[in-house]
Amino acid sequence: MIAVRATQNFYAHSHPDLQMAEWHRLKDHLEGVGSLSGTFATKLSAEAFGRTAGLLHDVGKYSDAFQARLRGDVRRVDHSTAGAQIATRSYGTLGRIIASAIAGHHAGLANGTGTGERTPLEERLSTAVADLAPAWRTEITLVEQLQPPKLKGHPGDRDRTAFGLSFFTRMVFSCLVDADYLDTEAFFSRAEGGRKARGVWPDLGELRQSLNRTLREITAAAAPSDVNTLRAAILTAARDAAACSPGLFSLAVPTGGGKTLASLAFALDHANLHGLDRVIYVAPFTSVIEQNAEVFRRALNPHGDAVIEHHSAFRDDAVLAALRERGGEKGPEARDKLRLAMENWDAPIVTTTAVQFFESLFAATPAKCRKLHNIARSVVILDEAQTLPLRLLRPCVAALDELARNYRATIVLCTATQPALEETDDPERSFRGGFRGVREIAPEPPRLYRMLKRVTVSHIGDADDERLTTELAQRDRVLCIVNSRAHARSLYQAISDHPGSLHLSTSMCAAHRAEALKTIRTALKQGEPCRVVATSLIEAGVDVDFPCVFRAEAGLDAIAQAAGRCNREGFQRPEQAPVFVFKAVGWATPHELDQFATATRSVLRVHGADPISLDAIEAYFRELYWFKESGRHDGLDKNNIIGRLAAGARDALFPFEDIARDFRMIESNMQPIIVPHDQNARNLISRLPFATRVGSIMRKLQPYVVPVPQRAFEALRAAAAVRPVGDDPLGEQFCVLHNQSLYRDDIGLMWDDPDFHDAEGLII
C-alpha cells in the first residue's frame, strides 16, 4: 500500500474531455497558486504569507476521498480545513492569518469564534479531518517560520493598530483567492483550447502619452477666459504635485474647475513616477461613473478600452450560488470560478462606485475580496468624498488610511466641498482617528473659491408645491432638486404641461436617464425651455448648466453640489445666477437626511451671507461630525466595526462574517429589476435563459436596471408585474419587468403605484 501511495499521482482538478493523466496535477496547482499568491503579496511586503497560503490552500486534496470525488464519487469532501490546521500548527498565531484565508477560499471568510452561517475558524481548527497522504510533505516545501507583518499603526490609536491586522488578513485572503482563480482558469483555458490571455493592457506610460495629447488639444481649442485660465493653473498644479511621495492628498477644487481631468493627470503622472500599478476612480453614483468613464476613454484615445467600469447592480454571491446549483458539483467545483461575473481589477484604469469599493474592503466572500490586493500600490481618487455615510465614516477613513499607510497606495480626496477628516493637534478642529499629513494639490483653495464663485445662495423659507410650481413656471430654464423620488414625481406632474418639463430620478434606468440628460443638455445649449425636477442624483458630477436652481433643504455639501449645476461655465455674474434653498412644505425630510439639514440650519445662522464658502463648509462638517459623535445619534461607527475587529487581533480571530454583514453602504435592501427599455435590452434579456456564462451579459444589462426596495419587489413579483427570465435557479436572480405599463417614458418605473399599497401605505 505504501509503495502504491508513493507513486500515486494526485490531482487538483479533473476535466471531462481529458484523460486522467492530463488532469491538473495537485503539485503543479499548489506551486502555481503559491507562486502567484506570493507575487501578489510582495505588494503587501508579505511574500511568505501569500506563498504559504497558496501552497497549503488545497493540501486537503492529498486524500483518497477527494481523489475519488474527482473520479466521480458524489460525496462532499472538506479539502480546506487540513491546510488551515497545518498553518496554525506550523506558525502559531501568525498561522491563523493564513488559516483564515485557506479555510475561506471557497465559502468565504468566517468568524474567528462564536456563530455564523459558516463554521467559525476556531471550530474548524479543532475538527478531525481525513488523513493526508505523505506525498504532501515531499511535493511542497514550506518556510520554516513567518515574520510578523511590519504594519505602521495609527499614532495614539490602539484600536486602529489592531484593525490593521484584520485588514492585512483580508489582503492575504485576496492574494490567495485571485491566484487560485487565475491558476485554475489557466488550466481550463488550456484544456479547452485556450482563450485570450488576461492582463493584456497598455502600460501607464502609454496612457499618459495619450492623455498628454488630449490635454494639448483641449488647451489649444480653449477660448481665452478667466475660467479656462484657472483650469489651466489647476492642471499645472496637479501635475507638479505628482512628484510628491505616495500618500494622502486633497484636491479641493470648486465645481467647474476641471478636477476630473486634473485628477487623472495627477494620477497617471504620479503612478508613472513612483512605480504604482493602476488608477482607481471611486464615485458615489453610477451616473457619475458612467459619465467620467466616458470622459476618461475619450481622453485616453486610442487606449479607451483600458478603462473598465465595475458597478454591478446584481447580487454576485446569489448569482454564484445559482451557477453552482445549475452546474452541480460534477466536473469540478473549480469550473464555477470561471463563471464568476467579477473583475479582479487588473486593468490600468478602474472606475467604480463607493458602494462597490468600500463594501469590498470589508467583505468576506471570495468574489468581492478577490480584487483587494490590486488596490495596493494604486492611486485611488475618491470623488465626492463628502458623500460617505456618517454611520460608516470611521471605518471608511480607517480603510483609506490603512491603504496609504501600509500598502503604498495614494489616496486623493477629490471634491468641491472637502469634509473635515483630518486629525490635528487642535481638538476643536480635529477628526479623531482621521488622516494626518494630507497634502493639498490645488493652488490656494480660498483664492480658487473666490475666483470660481458663480452663484448667489439664499434661503427663501417655506415652499409648498403650489409655490414651487409657480416659481418653475415663471422661468424657462430652471432646475429643482428635491429629496425623494415621490416628491420629484409629484412636482413634475404638476408642471408637466409647461414646455420643456422633464423628470430625472433613479426610478428611471441609467439608459433612460442618459437619454433625458442628452435632451436636457441640448435644450440648455440651444436656449430652449427646460424645466427639470430631479432627485439628488443630478448633483454629483453631472455636467449640466442652468441659470437658476432650487434646492430642498439638505446637507450644506448637497446644496453646494446643487449650486454646481448653476452658471457652471460662468457666463453670468454671481448675482445673476441664484440658488434658492427652501423648506419643502407637505413633504417630510427623509429621516436619513434630517441630521444633515439640522447641521445646515445651525451653520446658516453664522454663515448665511455665503453659505457655501470654505469656512461655512468646514463649520458644517465639524458640526455634523460632532453631532454624530456626541452620542445624540448613532455615531460615526454605528456597528462598532473598528472596535470589533480590534478585539480579535490578539488571537487573530476576527468576526469577518459579521462585519461583512454589518458593513452596508446602503442600509435598505434593494433588488434589481431589468427594464426592457429598448431593443438592445430586449435582445440581451432574450439571451440570459440560455447563457452558460452570464458575466458579459450582466455588465451590458447594467444600464437597464432599476433598484427597488425589497417589499416593493416582492409585491411586484406577487402581482406578476416582474418575472424571472428563466425557471431555473440562475433565472431567479434576473427579474424582468413584465407589466410594461408600469414604466413610463417620462418618469420611469411606477413601483409605488397605488395598486401596490400595503397596510403601511406606499411601499417605498
C-alpha positions in Angstrom: 0.0 0.0 0.0 2.8 2.4 0.9 4.6 1.6 -2.4 1.5 2.4 -4.4 0.9 5.6 -2.4 4.5 6.8 -3.1 4.0 6.7 -6.8 0.3 7.8 -6.9 -0.5 10.9 -8.8 -2.7 13.5 -7.0 -4.9 15.9 -8.9 -6.4 19.2 -8.1 -9.0 19.4 -10.9 -10.4 17.0 -13.4 -11.9 17.7 -16.9 -14.5 15.6 -18.7 -12.7 15.9 -22.0 -9.2 14.9 -20.8 -7.6 11.6 -19.8 -6.8 11.3 -16.2 -3.1 11.7 -16.9 -3.9 15.1 -18.4 -5.8 16.4 -15.4 -4.5 19.3 -13.3 -1.7 17.9 -11.1 -2.1 18.9 -7.5 1.6 19.7 -7.0 1.5 21.9 -10.1 -1.6 23.7 -8.8 -0.2 24.3 -5.3 3.1 25.6 -6.6 1.3 27.7 -9.3 -1.0 29.3 -6.8 1.8 29.7 -4.2 4.0 31.4 -6.7 1.3 33.7 -7.9 -0.1 34.5 -4.5 3.4 35.2 -3.2 4.0 37.6 -6.1 0.7 39.4 -5.3 1.7 39.6 -1.7 5.0 41.2 -2.4 3.0 44.4 -2.7 2.0 43.9 0.9 5.6 43.1 2.0 4.3 39.7 2.8 5.5 37.3 0.1 5.9 34.5 2.6 2.3 34.8 3.8 1.0 34.7 0.2 3.2 31.9 -0.9 2.4 29.7 2.2 -1.3 30.3 1.8 -1.1 29.2 -1.8 0.9 26.1 -1.1 -1.5 24.9 1.7 -4.9 26.0 0.4 -5.7 22.7 -1.4 -3.4 20.4 0.6 -6.6 18.6 1.8 -6.9 17.2 -1.7 -4.0 14.8 -0.8 -6.7 12.3 0.3 -8.2 9.2 -1.1 -11.7 10.7 -0.5 -11.0 13.8 -2.7 -9.3 11.8 -5.4 -12.3 9.5 -5.5 -14.5 12.6 -5.9 -12.6 13.7 -8.9 -13.2 10.2 -10.4 -17.0 10.6 -9.9 -17.8 9.9 -6.2 -20.6 12.4 -5.3 -19.8 12.7 -1.6 -18.6 16.1 -0.5 -15.1 16.4 0.8 -13.7 19.2 3.0 -10.4 20.0 1.4 -9.8 23.4 3.1 -9.6 22.6 6.8 -6.4 20.5 6.6 -4.4 23.3 5.2 -5.7 25.7 7.8 -4.8 23.3 10.6 -1.3 22.8 9.2 -0.8 26.6 9.0 -1.8 27.0 12.7 0.3 24.1 13.9 3.3 25.4 11.9 3.2 29.1 12.6 1.0 29.6 15.8 -0.9 32.9 15.9 0.5 34.2 12.7 -0.6 31.0 11.1 -4.2 31.9 11.9 -3.9 34.7 9.4 -3.1 32.1 6.7 -5.6 29.7 8.2 -8.4 32.2 7.8 -7.6 32.7 4.1 -7.3 28.9 3.5 -10.5 28.0 5.4 -12.4 30.6 3.5 -11.1 30.3 0.0 -14.3 28.7 -1.2 -17.1 29.7 1.1 -15.6 33.0 2.4 -14.0 34.3 5.5 -15.8 33.1 8.6 -15.9 34.5 12.1 -13.0 33.5 14.2 -15.2 32.4 17.1 -18.9 32.4 18.0 -21.6 31.7 15.5 -22.4 32.4 11.9 -23.6 30.8 8.7 -20.1 29.5 8.1 -18.4 27.3 10.7 -16.1 29.6 12.8 -12.4 29.2 12.3 -11.7 28.2 15.8 -14.1 25.2 15.5 -12.7 24.2 12.2 -9.2 24.2 13.6 -10.3 21.6 16.1 -12.2 19.4 13.7 -10.9 16.0 12.7 -10.2 15.7 9.0 -9.2 12.8 6.8 -5.6 11.6 6.9 -3.4 13.1 4.2 -1.1 11.1 2.0 2.5 11.5 2.9 3.2 12.9 -0.5 2.2 16.4 0.5 5.3 16.7 2.6 7.6 15.9 -0.3 5.7 17.7 -3.1 5.6 21.1 -1.4 8.1 23.0 0.7 7.1 25.4 3.4 9.1 28.2 5.0 10.3 27.3 8.5 8.9 30.4 10.1 6.9 33.6 9.4 8.0 37.0 10.4 5.2 39.3 11.8 3.9 41.8 9.2 5.6 45.2 9.6 2.4 47.3 9.8 2.6 51.0 10.7 -0.1 51.8 13.3 -2.1 55.0 13.6 -0.4 57.2 16.3 -2.1 57.0 19.6 -5.0 54.8 18.4 -4.5 51.2 19.6 -7.8 50.0 18.1 -6.7 51.3 14.7 -3.3 49.5 15.0 -5.2 46.2 15.8 -7.6 47.0 13.0 -4.6 46.9 10.7 -4.0 43.2 11.3 -7.5 42.3 10.3 -7.0 44.4 7.1 -3.8 42.5 6.4 -5.6 39.2 6.8 -8.2 40.2 4.3 -5.4 41.3 1.9 -3.7 37.9 2.2 -7.1 36.2 1.5 -7.4 38.4 -1.6 -4.0 37.3 -2.9 -4.8 33.6 -2.4 -8.3 33.8 -3.9 -7.2 35.6 -7.0 -4.2 33.4 -7.5 -6.4 30.3 -7.1 -8.9 31.6 -9.6 -6.3 32.5 -12.2 -4.3 29.3 -11.9 -7.5 27.2 -12.2 -8.7 29.4 -15.1 -5.4 28.8 -16.9 -5.8 25.0 -16.6 -9.3 25.0 -18.0 -8.3 27.5 -20.7 -5.5 25.1 -21.9 -7.9 22.2 -21.7 -10.5 23.9 -23.8 -8.1 25.1 -26.5 -7.1 28.4 -25.0 -8.7 31.8 -24.8 -7.5 35.4 -24.9 -5.0 35.9 -22.1 -5.8 38.1 -19.1 -4.0 41.2 -18.3 -3.1 42.4 -21.8 -3.2 46.1 -21.2 -1.3 49.2 -22.4 1.1 50.3 -19.7 0.5 53.5 -17.7 3.3 55.3 -19.7 1.3 54.8 -22.9 -1.9 56.1 -21.2 0.0 59.1 -20.0 1.2 59.9 -23.5 -2.4 59.6 -24.8 -3.7 61.9 -22.1 -0.9 64.4 -22.9 -2.1 64.6 -26.5 -5.7 65.1 -25.5 -4.8 67.9 -23.0 -2.7 69.7 -25.6 -5.7 69.6 -27.9 -8.0 70.9 -25.2 -5.7 73.7 -24.3 -5.3 74.7 -28.0 -9.0 74.8 -28.5 -9.9 76.6 -25.3 -11.2 80.1 -25.7 -9.4 82.7 -23.6 -11.4 83.3 -20.3 -10.8 83.6 -16.6 -12.3 80.2 -16.0 -10.0 78.5 -18.6 -7.0 80.2 -17.1 -7.9 78.9 -13.7 -8.4 75.4 -15.1 -5.0 75.5 -16.7 -3.5 76.6 -13.4 -5.2 73.8 -11.5 -4.0 71.2 -14.1 -0.4 72.5 -13.8 -0.5 72.3 -10.0 -1.8 68.8 -10.2 1.0 67.7 -12.5 3.6 69.4 -10.3 2.2 67.7 -7.2 2.6 64.3 -8.8 6.3 64.3 -7.9 5.4 64.2 -4.2 5.8 60.8 -2.5 2.8 58.4 -2.3 0.4 59.0 0.5 -2.6 61.2 1.2 -3.7 64.2 -0.9 -6.6 66.5 -1.3 -7.8 68.2 -4.4 -10.2 70.9 -3.2 -11.5 72.4 -6.5 -14.8 74.2 -6.8 -17.3 72.8 -9.3 -16.3 73.7 -12.9 -12.6 73.9 -12.1 -11.7 70.9 -14.2 -10.9 68.5 -11.4 -11.9 65.3 -13.3 -9.1 65.6 -15.9 -6.7 67.3 -13.4 -7.1 64.3 -11.0 -6.5 61.8 -13.9 -3.4 63.8 -15.0 -2.1 63.8 -11.4 -2.8 60.1 -11.0 -1.1 59.0 -14.2 1.9 61.2 -13.7 2.2 60.1 -10.0 1.8 56.4 -10.8 4.5 56.6 -13.6 6.9 58.4 -11.4 6.5 56.1 -8.4 6.0 52.7 -10.0 2.4 52.3 -9.0 0.2 49.9 -10.8 -3.2 51.5 -11.6 -5.7 54.3 -11.1 -8.9 53.5 -9.3 -11.6 56.2 -9.6 -14.4 55.9 -6.9 -17.5 58.0 -7.2 -20.8 57.9 -5.2 -23.2 57.2 -8.0 -23.4 55.0 -11.1 -24.3 58.0 -13.2 -21.1 59.8 -12.3 -19.1 56.6 -13.0 -20.7 56.3 -16.5 -20.1 59.9 -17.3 -16.5 60.1 -16.1 -15.5 56.7 -17.5 -16.5 58.1 -20.9 -14.5 61.2 -20.3 -11.5 59.0 -19.4 -12.0 56.9 -22.5 -12.0 59.9 -24.8 -9.0 61.4 -23.0 -7.0 58.2 -23.4 -7.9 57.5 -27.0 -6.8 55.2 -28.7 -6.5 53.3 -25.4 -10.0 53.8 -24.1 -10.5 50.1 -23.6 -8.0 50.3 -20.7 -10.8 51.8 -18.7 -13.1 49.3 -17.0 -16.3 50.0 -15.1 -17.4 47.9 -12.1 -20.7 48.9 -10.7 -22.9 45.8 -11.0 -26.4 46.1 -9.7 -26.7 42.4 -9.5 -26.1 40.2 -6.4 -22.8 38.5 -7.3 -23.0 36.0 -4.4 -26.5 34.9 -5.3 -25.5 34.5 -9.0 -22.6 32.4 -7.9 -24.8 30.2 -5.8 -27.3 29.8 -8.7 -24.5 28.9 -11.1 -23.3 26.2 -8.7 -26.9 24.9 -8.5 -27.1 24.8 -12.3 -23.8 23.1 -12.8 -23.8 21.0 -9.7 -20.5 19.7 -8.2 -19.9 17.3 -11.1 -16.7 18.1 -13.0 -15.1 20.1 -10.7 -16.1 22.9 -8.4 -13.3 25.0 -9.9 -15.2 25.4 -13.1 -17.7 27.5 -11.2 -14.9 30.0 -10.6 -14.6 30.6 -14.3 -18.2 31.8 -14.4 -18.0 34.4 -11.7 -19.1 37.8 -13.0 -16.5 39.6 -11.0 -13.5 41.6 -12.2 -10.2 41.3 -10.3 -9.3 44.9 -11.2 -6.1 44.1 -13.0 -6.8 46.8 -15.6 -4.8 50.0 -15.5 -7.9 52.3 -15.0 -10.8 51.1 -12.9 -13.9 53.2 -12.3 -16.3 52.0 -9.6 -18.8 53.2 -7.1 -18.2 53.9 -3.4 -20.6 51.1 -2.6 -18.5 48.5 -4.6 -15.2 49.9 -3.3 -15.8 50.1 0.4 -18.1 47.0 0.7 -15.3 45.1 -1.0 -12.8 46.3 1.6 -15.0 44.9 4.4 -16.3 41.9 2.5 -15.9 38.2 3.4 -16.7 36.4 0.1 -14.0 35.4 -2.4 -15.8 37.1 -5.3 -15.8 40.5 -3.5 -12.3 40.2 -1.9 -10.5 38.9 -5.0 -9.7 42.4 -6.2 -8.3 43.8 -2.9 -4.6 43.2 -3.4 -4.9 45.2 -6.7 -5.9 48.2 -4.7 -2.4 48.2 -3.0 0.1 50.3 -4.9 -2.6 52.2 -6.7 -3.8 55.8 -7.0 -7.3 55.9 -5.5 -9.3 59.0 -6.5 -12.2 59.3 -4.1 -14.6 61.7 -5.8 -17.2 63.5 -3.7 -15.7 62.2 -0.5 -18.3 64.1 1.5 -20.9 61.6 0.4 -19.6 58.8 2.6 -22.3 57.6 5.0 -21.8 59.0 8.5 -22.6 55.7 10.3 -19.6 54.1 8.5 -17.3 57.1 8.3 -14.7 56.0 10.8 -14.3 52.5 9.2 -14.1 54.1 5.7 -11.5 56.6 6.9 -9.6 53.8 8.7 -9.5 51.7 5.5 -8.3 54.5 3.3 -5.7 55.4 5.8 -4.6 51.8 6.1 -4.1 51.6 2.3 -1.9 54.7 2.3 -0.1 53.8 5.5 0.8 50.2 4.8 0.0 49.3 1.1 1.8 52.1 -0.8 -1.5 53.5 -2.1 -2.0 57.1 -2.9 -5.4 58.4 -1.8 -6.8 61.6 -3.4 -9.8 63.2 -1.7 -11.2 64.9 -4.7 -14.2 67.2 -4.1 -15.6 70.7 -4.2 -16.6 70.5 -0.6 -13.8 68.9 1.4 -15.1 67.2 4.6 -13.1 67.9 7.8 -11.5 64.4 8.0 -8.0 65.4 9.3 -6.8 64.7 12.8 -4.9 67.6 14.1 -3.4 68.7 17.5 -6.2 71.2 17.9 -9.2 69.4 19.5 -11.6 72.0 18.2 -10.6 71.3 14.6 -9.8 67.6 14.6 -11.4 64.4 13.4 -10.4 61.7 15.9 -8.6 58.9 14.2 -8.6 60.8 10.9 -6.0 61.5 8.3 -2.6 63.0 9.1 -0.2 64.6 6.6 -2.7 65.3 3.8 -1.1 67.4 1.1 -3.3 69.8 -0.9 -2.9 69.7 -4.7 -4.9 72.7 -5.7 -3.2 76.1 -5.7 -4.6 78.3 -2.9 -8.2 76.8 -2.5 -9.6 80.0 -0.9 -8.5 82.0 -3.9 -9.9 79.4 -6.3 -13.2 79.6 -4.4 -13.3 83.4 -4.8 -12.3 83.3 -8.5 -14.7 80.4 -9.4 -17.7 81.8 -7.4 -20.5 81.8 -9.9 -23.7 81.8 -7.9 -25.6 83.5 -5.0 -27.1 81.1 -2.5 -30.1 82.2 -0.3 -32.7 80.6 1.8 -36.3 81.5 0.7 -38.1 79.8 3.6 -41.1 77.5 3.3 -42.3 76.4 -0.1 -45.2 74.1 -0.9 -45.7 72.6 -4.3 -48.1 75.3 -5.3 -45.4 77.9 -4.8 -42.8 75.8 -6.4 -45.0 75.2 -9.4 -45.4 78.9 -9.8 -41.7 79.6 -9.5 -40.8 76.9 -12.0 -43.5 78.1 -14.5 -42.1 81.7 -14.4 -38.6 80.5 -15.6 -37.9 79.0 -18.9 -34.7 77.2 -17.8 -34.6 76.0 -14.2 -33.6 73.0 -12.1 -35.4 72.0 -9.0 -33.9 69.3 -6.8 -35.9 67.5 -4.1 -35.2 64.8 -1.5 -37.4 61.9 -2.6 -38.5 60.2 -5.8 -42.1 60.6 -4.7 -41.8 64.4 -4.4 -39.9 64.6 -7.7 -42.7 62.7 -9.5 -45.5 64.7 -7.9 -43.8 68.1 -8.6 -43.0 67.1 -12.2 -46.6 66.0 -12.8 -47.7 69.5 -11.5 -45.6 71.3 -14.1 -45.7 68.7 -16.9 -47.9 70.8 -19.1 -45.3 73.6 -19.3 -42.9 73.5 -22.3 -39.6 71.6 -21.7 -40.7 69.9 -18.5 -38.6 66.8 -17.6 -38.1 64.4 -14.7 -34.9 62.7 -13.5 -34.6 60.1 -10.8 -33.5 56.6 -10.0 -37.0 55.4 -11.0 -35.6 55.6 -14.5 -32.9 53.1 -15.6 -29.5 54.5 -16.4 -30.1 54.2 -20.2 -33.3 56.2 -19.8 -31.6 58.9 -17.7 -28.8 59.2 -20.2 -31.4 59.9 -22.9 -33.1 62.5 -20.6 -29.7 64.2 -19.9 -29.0 64.4 -23.6 -32.3 66.1 -24.1 -31.6 68.5 -21.2 -28.2 69.5 -22.5 -29.4 70.1 -26.0 -32.2 72.3 -24.7 -29.9 74.3 -22.5 -27.3 74.7 -25.3 -30.0 75.9 -27.7 -31.7 78.2 -25.2 -35.0 76.3 -25.4 -37.4 75.9 -22.4 -36.0 73.3 -19.9 -37.8 72.8 -16.6 -36.3 69.9 -14.8 -37.4 68.3 -11.5 -34.8 65.8 -10.2 -33.6 64.0 -7.1 -30.1 64.4 -5.8 -28.6 62.1 -8.4 -28.1 65.1 -10.7 -25.8 66.8 -8.2 -22.6 64.8 -8.0 -20.6 65.5 -11.2 -23.5 65.6 -13.7 -22.4 68.2 -16.3 -25.4 70.5 -16.8 -25.6 74.3 -16.7 -28.8 76.0 -15.6 -29.2 79.8 -15.0 -31.3 79.1 -11.8 -31.5 76.2 -9.3 -34.0 75.5 -6.5 -32.8 73.0 -3.8 -34.9 71.5 -1.0 -33.2 71.7 2.4 -30.4 69.1 2.8 -26.8 69.0 3.9 -24.7 72.0 3.1 -22.5 69.9 0.9 -25.5 68.8 -1.2 -26.5 72.4 -1.5 -23.0 73.3 -2.8 -23.2 70.4 -5.3 -26.6 71.7 -6.4 -25.0 75.1 -6.9 -22.5 73.4 -9.2 -25.3 72.9 -11.7 -26.0 76.6 -11.9 -23.9 79.0 -14.1 -21.4 76.2 -14.4 -19.5 77.9 -17.2 -19.5 81.3 -15.5 -21.3 83.2 -18.3 -23.4 85.2 -15.8 -22.3 87.3 -12.8 -22.9 85.5 -9.4 -25.8 87.8 -8.5 -27.5 86.9 -11.8 -27.3 83.1 -11.0 -29.5 82.4 -8.0 -29.6 79.2 -6.0 -32.7 79.2 -3.8 -32.8 76.8 -0.8 -36.3 76.1 0.5 -38.0 74.0 3.2 -40.4 71.7 1.4 -43.9 72.0 2.9 -46.0 69.0 2.7 -43.1 66.6 2.3 -41.3 65.4 5.4 -37.5 65.5 5.2 -36.4 61.8 4.9 -35.1 60.5 8.2 -31.6 59.8 6.9 -31.3 63.4 5.6 -32.8 65.2 8.7 -29.4 65.3 10.6 -27.7 66.9 7.6 -30.5 69.6 7.3 -30.2 70.3 11.0 -26.5 70.8 10.8 -27.1 73.1 7.8 -29.6 75.3 9.7 -27.1 75.6 12.5 -24.3 76.8 10.2 -26.5 79.2 8.3 -27.1 81.1 11.4 -23.5 82.2 11.3 -22.6 81.9 7.6 -25.9 82.9 6.0 -24.2 85.6 3.8 -22.2 83.0 1.9 -23.5 79.5 2.8 -21.1 77.6 0.6 -17.9 79.4 1.4 -14.9 77.2 2.5 -15.4 78.4 6.1 -19.1 77.5 6.1 -18.4 74.1 4.7 -15.7 73.4 7.3 -18.0 74.5 10.0 -20.8 72.3 8.6 -18.7 69.2 8.7 -17.4 69.9 12.2 -21.0 70.4 13.4 -22.1 67.3 11.6 -19.3 65.0 12.9 -19.6 66.4 16.5 -23.4 65.9 16.3 -22.8 62.3 15.4 -20.0 61.7 17.9 -21.7 63.4 20.8 -24.0 60.4 21.5 -27.2 62.1 20.4 -27.3 59.8 17.4 -25.8 56.6 16.2 -22.2 57.8 15.9 -19.6 57.6 13.1 -19.1 53.8 13.5 -22.6 52.7 14.2 -21.9 49.0 14.4 -18.5 49.3 16.1 -16.7 47.9 13.1 -13.3 49.1 14.2 -13.7 48.0 17.8 -14.9 44.5 17.0 -12.1 43.9 14.6 -9.6 45.2 17.0 -10.9 42.9 19.7 -9.9 39.9 17.6 -6.4 41.0 17.0 -4.7 39.3 19.9 -5.5 35.8 18.8 -6.0 36.7 15.1 -9.6 35.5 15.3 -11.7 38.2 13.6 -15.5 38.4 13.2 -15.2 38.7 9.4 -18.6 37.2 8.5 -20.4 39.5 11.0 -18.5 42.6 9.8 -19.3 41.9 6.1 -23.0 41.6 7.1 -23.0 44.8 9.1 -21.0 47.0 6.7 -23.6 48.1 4.2 -23.2 51.5 2.5 -26.9 51.4 1.6 -28.9 50.1 4.5 -32.2 49.4 2.6 -32.3 46.0 0.9 -32.7 47.0 -2.8 -33.5 44.5 -5.5 -32.7 45.0 -9.2 -35.4 44.8 -11.9 -34.3 44.7 -15.5 -36.4 47.0 -17.7 -36.7 46.1 -21.4 -36.3 49.8 -22.3 -35.1 49.4 -25.8 -34.3 46.7 -28.4 -30.8 46.3 -27.1 -32.1 45.4 -23.7 -34.7 43.1 -25.1 -32.0 41.2 -27.1 -29.8 40.8 -24.0 -32.7 39.6 -21.9 -33.6 37.0 -24.5 -30.1 35.6 -24.3 -30.0 35.2 -20.5 -32.0 32.0 -20.1 -29.6 30.1 -22.4 -26.3 31.6 -21.3 -23.7 29.4 -19.6 -21.5 32.4 -18.8 -23.5 35.4 -17.9 -20.9 37.9 -16.8 -20.7 39.9 -20.0 -24.5 40.0 -20.4 -24.8 41.2 -16.8 -22.5 44.1 -17.5 -24.3 45.1 -20.6 -27.6 45.0 -18.8 -26.5 47.3 -16.0 -27.8 50.4 -17.8 -31.3 48.8 -17.8 -31.7 48.1 -14.1 -33.9 50.0 -11.7 -33.3 49.1 -8.0 -36.4 48.9 -5.8 -36.9 48.2 -2.1 -37.4 44.5 -1.1 -41.1 44.9 -0.2 -41.9 46.6 -3.4 -40.0 43.9 -5.3 -42.0 41.2 -3.5 -45.3 42.9 -4.2 -44.4 43.3 -7.9 -43.4 39.6 -8.1 -46.7 38.6 -6.3 -48.7 40.5 -8.9 -46.6 39.0 -11.8 -45.5 42.5 -12.7 -42.0 41.2 -12.7 -40.9 37.7 -13.7 -37.7 35.8 -13.7 -36.0 35.3 -17.0 -36.0 31.5 -16.6 -37.3 28.8 -14.4 -34.0 27.5 -13.0 -32.1 29.0 -10.0 -30.0 31.2 -12.2 -33.1 32.7 -13.9 -34.5 33.6 -10.4 -31.6 36.1 -10.0 -32.6 38.1 -13.0 -36.2 39.5 -12.8 -37.5 41.5 -15.7 -40.4 44.0 -15.8 -43.3 42.1 -17.4 -46.1 44.7 -16.9 -44.5 47.4 -19.0 -47.4 49.8 -18.4 -45.7 50.4 -15.0 -42.7 52.0 -16.8 -43.5 55.4 -18.2 -41.4 57.3 -20.8 -41.4 60.5 -18.6 -40.9 59.2 -15.0 -39.7 55.6 -15.3 -40.9 52.7 -13.0 -44.1 53.2 -11.1 -43.1 50.7 -8.4 -45.1 52.6 -5.8 -48.2 52.6 -7.9 -51.5 52.7 -5.9 -52.2 49.1 -6.9 -49.3 48.1 -4.7 -50.3 49.6 -1.4 -50.0 47.6 1.8 -51.1 48.3 5.4 -48.4 50.8 5.9 -49.2 52.8 2.8 -47.0 53.1 -0.2 -44.2 50.6 -0.2 -41.3 52.9 -0.6 
